[in-house]
Amino acid sequence: MSASGDDATAGSRASTDRANEERRFAPGAALAAHANVTAEAYERARADRLGFWAEQARRLTWATEPVQTLDWSRPPFAKWFAD
């Protein structure tokens, strides 16, 4: 590490850059051929993330059905199906 702290600054930039990452990496053809999730399901999840996961949760058997899909009241800490 340099005395000026340049390494720490570079690390902070890299962390921020990853947080804003928007590149997509498509799976290989062999993996895609055996996928359990369809392109339609992926698009539904992209269009309505919370609705998609609420729908998936209804497919499970719960001791108590969740009412709230996502509790994001204390960022950066998220709780899925916390109720």
Sequence and secondary structure as in RCSB ss.txt:
>XXXX:A:sequence
MSASGDDATAGSRASTDRANEERRFAPGAALAAHANVTAEAYERARADRLGFWAEQARRLTWATEPVQTLDWSRP
PFAKWFAD
>XXXX:A:secstr
  TT HHHHHHHHHHHHHHT        HHHHHT SS HHHHHHHHH HHHHHHHHHHTS  SS  S SEEEEET
TEEEES  
